[in-house]
């Protein structure tokens, strides 16, 4: 337990972390990978290059400093990160390494302002924060391995079937290569896929939402091929999966994880709103809801550029045809002349939402690009939706809406 003296020192550093947090975490990762390049087998290289991981860690350190005397306030965020750590294979022995270089980065960036007293207080605080993560993650490891069909680490799955959902998104149907049972999951969760790409010095791990319901005899991931653009390099793992992986091949998966989970605690109406590839966890949710709660009122909204890049629309329409409690609405920002079956042209706006959403007294699940989620959150709060009824998922490190 931290002393009151240490707590006071940590809280005094909050304004400094607000200003220099990103510089500290950037320098931290530089030193970490310089001295422990083997950890590049765990971390997402793309998020490092984009600066997302640095920003996410800076936000976490800042939040920890703010709430160092009441860490329970940041426990939901800790659990979210812990799910990712368990999915990636982060272990207790990694924490002392991280702590060492985080403290060195604080000292280097802040210079003389980082007194021995401040560094010691942060060392004490880090020990407590690390123990919280380790304890939670150990419970998650035990749960993942102990459940029926569960496993620890990574397990091989055979690609049983590949389906092109559109010109950019491809679904992979996966069954356990060992012929064993398939662990269940809560709709909205993801799996980590680990691949060794020829020519790459380190393994690459990416997390993909499970896009089929938990009642199926397979896992399904639906992967968007991230092509190269002037501002963004091609996605290494997504292009590898699209271009190299064939039916019958094996992929290495960790057990399902994630805090973005469908709630069945009540039977209030539920609204799903997806933007582009953000529809994948919602597909698992809508399939499971129709199967488990056939009398629950469901509104499904999916925004896409046009029919050419609209994924899984026919699957949603089939669900709609088989269940009169489900209504589906598709919004195309740039429809093609041959497109049909969509409900709105342009972007989702408040008047259209109010027209098609039966009530604001419902659960709202949304996922998509960051700008899309910011817009949807603003629209829903403007419509009067309560904060506790908003549920959303970031693809990658947690950001701020």
N, C-alpha and C positions, 0 to 999 in steps of 0.2 A: 504494500500500500504506500502511495506517495505521501511524503510529509507535506504539511501546509507550506513550508518554505519552498519546496520544489514546485508545488502547484502555483504559487505566486510567481516564481521565476518563469515557468512555462507560459502562463497567461501574459506576462509582460512582453513575450516575444511575438504575440499574435500580430501586432501591427507590422512588424518586420517581415514575418512570413507572408503577409498579404502582399507585400511589395516584392520580396525576393524569393518567394516559394518556387516559382517556375525555374529560376536560375539554379536554385539548390538542387531540385530534382533532376534537371538536365545534367548538371555536373555529377550527381550521384550515379546516374546510369552510365555515364562515360567511364567513370572509375570502376564501377561494378563489372562491366563487360571487359574492360582492359585487364583486370586482374582475375576474373572468373569467366572466361569466354564460354565455358561449358554451359552457363546459364542461358546462353542464346538458343539452346535446344528447347527451352521452356517459353521464353518471352516471344510475343508477336512482333516480328521485325517491322512490319508495315506500320503498326501503331507507334513504334519508336520513331520511325522516319517522319511521320506526320505530326509528332509532338503530342499525340493524344495521351499516351501513357504518362508522360511527364506532367501534363496538366492534371490528369486524374490523381496522381500521387500527391501533387502539390495541394490539391483540394482536400485530400484525405488528411495530410499532415496539418493543414490549417484547421480543419474541423476538429481534429484530435486536440490541438492546442486550445481551441476555444472551449472545448467541453472536457478538459482533462480532469476536472473534479466531478464530472457526471458522465462517464463514458457510456452509460446506458442510452444516452441521447443519440449516439452515433452507432448503436448496435445494429439497426437495420442496414446501414451502409456497410458495416463490418461483415455481416452475414452475406451480403451480395458479393463482396470481394472474396470472401471465404469460399463461396460456391465456385468462383472462377479458379481460385488457387487449387481446390480439390480436383477440379476438372483437368487442370494443367499438370498436376503432380508436384505442387509445392509442398516441401516437407519441413519438419521442425529444424533440421540442420541448416536450412537456408536462411533462417532468421538472424542468427548472429552475423552472418556475412553481410546481409542487407543493413543491419544496424551499424556495423563498422563503417561502411562507406557512406551511409546517410549522415552520420556524425562528422565524418571527414569533410563531406560536402558543405555542411552547415558552417564548419570552421573556416573552410577555404573561401566561401562566398561572402560571409559576414566579416571575415578578418578579425581585427582587434575587438570588434563589437561582440564577438562570440567568446566571452570570457570562460575561464575554466569552470566557474560556477554554473554558467548557463549550459555548457557542454555536459557537465555531470548531471544536472537536472534532467536534460534531455535523454541522457543515457539511462537514468532511472525510469523515466517515463516510457522510453522505448521498450524496456524490459517488460513493463506491465502490459503495454499494448500488444507486444509480440505474444505474450502468454495468452491473452484473450483470443487472438487469431489461432494460435496453435491448438488451444482447447476446443474451439468451435470446429476447426478443420478435422481434428482427430475424431470427433463425433460424426462428422460427415463421411469420413473415410470408412468408419465402422458401419454406418448405415448403408452406404453404397455397396459394400462387400457383403453385409449380412442379410440383405433382403433376398427374396427368392429370385434366382437368376442373376444376382448381383456379382460384382467382381471388383478387384482392386487394380489400380494401374490401368493399363491399356489391354484391350482384348480384340482379337481379329474378327472382323465381320466380312462376309462374302457379299459382293454386289450381285444380288439376285436379278435385278432388273433396272434398266435405265430408261427414263421417259423424258423427252424434250417437252417442257411446258410452254416455251416460246423460243425465240432465237437466242436468248441470253440465259435462260434459267433451265436447268436440268435437274430432275429428281433422281436420286439414287435410293433404291430399295435394298435394305441391308438385313441379312440374317446371320446369326452367330455361326462362325466357321466351325466351332467345336460341337455343333449340334445341340448345345445345352439350352436351358430356358432363357427367355428374354425378360430382363428386368423391366418392371413397370416404371412409369414416370407420370408426372403431373403435366397436363397440357400447358405449353408455354415454355417448357424447359428445353435445354440444348445438350448436345454432345460435343466433345472435343475430338477432332480428327487429326491424327498425327501422320505425316507423310515424310518420306525421305526422297527428295527430288534429286535426280541425277545432276551432278555438277554443283549442288549446294552443299557447303561444308557443315551445315547444321540442320537438324530436323525442323520441320515447320509444323506448328499446331494452330488450327483455327477452330472456332466454335460455330456450330450451325444448329439452328433451331430444328427440333423435330416437327415435321409438318403433317404427320398423320396422327390419328388418335391412338391412345394407349391400348385400345382393345384389339389392335391389329396384331398379326403374327410376325411383323417386321418393323424395323425403324425406317423412316423416310426422312432424308434431308434434301432440301431443294436449294441448289447452289446457283447464284448468279455469277456468270463469268465477268470478271472485272477487267475489261480491255484497257489498253494503254490510251491515255489522253494527254493533251499538252501539259496538264497540271498534275496528273496522277499516273504513276507507273502501273503496268499490268499487275493484277493480283497473282502472285506466284502459285498459291494453292488452288484458287478457283480455276485458273487456266490449266493447271496440271490435272485437276479432276475432270474438266471438260475434254481436254485433248488427249489424255493418256489412259485414264481409267476406263476399263471395259467390263462388261458383264462377266462374272466369274473371277474377277480380281478380288484381292482382299484389302480392306482398310482397317487401320488400328484406331479403336474408339475407347474413350473413357466413359464411365457410367453417366447417365443423365444427371444434369445439375441445373441450378438456376432458381432465383427467387421470383421470377415473373411466372406466376402460377394461377391457373384458373381456379376460381373459388366456387364451390358448390354448397356454401354454408346457408344460402337462402335461394328462393326461387324468383327473386325480382327479375325484371327484364335485363337482358345483357346486350350491349352494343359493341361490335368489333369494328375498328377503323384501321385499315392498313394502307400504307403508301408504298407502292412498288414491291420490292423484295421483302419489305416489312410485313407482308401478309403471311409469311411462313409459320410463325408461332400461332397466329390466329386461325390458320387452317386446322391445326391440331385441336385448338379450343372449340371451334364450331363443330367439327366432327364429333368430338367427345360430348358436347352439350346436347346435340341432336340425339345421340345414342343413349346418354344417361338421363337426360331431363327433357324428354320429347314434348312436354307441355309448357316448357319455359319459352317465353317470347324472346326471339332473337332477331336483331337487326345487324346485317353484315354490309359494311361499306368498304369498297376498295377503289383507291385512286391510282390511275396509271396514265402514261402518256397517250396510249392508243391500244387498239386491239392487238397489234403486232407484238407488243411487249407486255400484254396483260396475261398473267399466269393464273391458272387454276380456276378461271371463271366458269368453265363448263362443270367442274366438280361442285362448285358452289351452287350453280343452277340445278344440278341433280338433287342436291340436298334440299333446296327450296321446293322442288317439285314433289319431294317425298314427305315434306313436313310443312303444314299450313301455318305453323307458328314462326317460321323463318321467312324474313323478307330480305332480299339482296339488292344492292344498289351500286352501280359502277359509274365512276366519274372519270372521264377522259379529258386531259388538258389539251391535247392536240390530236383529235380523232382523224382517222384517215377516211377518204371517201367511201371505202368499202365497209367501214365499221358499222355495226348495228348492235342492239341489245344493251347499250349503255344508257344511263339515266340522266346524266348531266354533262355538259361541256364546260371546260374551264377548271376552276379550282373549287374545292369544298368551301362553302361559305355558311354563315350563321343562319340565313333565311332558309337555305336548303336543309341544313341539319334540323332545324326546328320543324320543318315540314315532314321529314321522314322518321325522326326519332319519336317513339310513342310517348316517352316520359323522361324527365331528368332524374327520376327516382329509380336509377338503374346502375348496374356496373358497366363501366366503360373501359375497354382494353384497346390500346392503340400502339402502333409500332411503325417505324419508317425512318427516313432520313431525318437528321436533327431539325432542319428548318420546318419540315412537315410536322413533326411532333410538337414543336413550339407553337405552330399555328393551330393545331388541333386542340392543344391544351388551352390556349387563349379563347378559342371559340366555345369550348365546352364550359369553361368557367363563366364566360359571358352569358351562356344559356342558363346558368344557375346550377350547374352540376357541382356537388360537394367534393371537396378535396379527397376525402377518404374513398370516394367512388371512382377515382382516376387511377388506372393501372397502366404502366408503360414500360417498355424495354429499350435499352440502348444496345445497338450492335457494336460491341467494342467497349473500351473504358467508359465509365460513367461520366456524363457531361451534365451541363446545367440547362434546364428548360426555362 
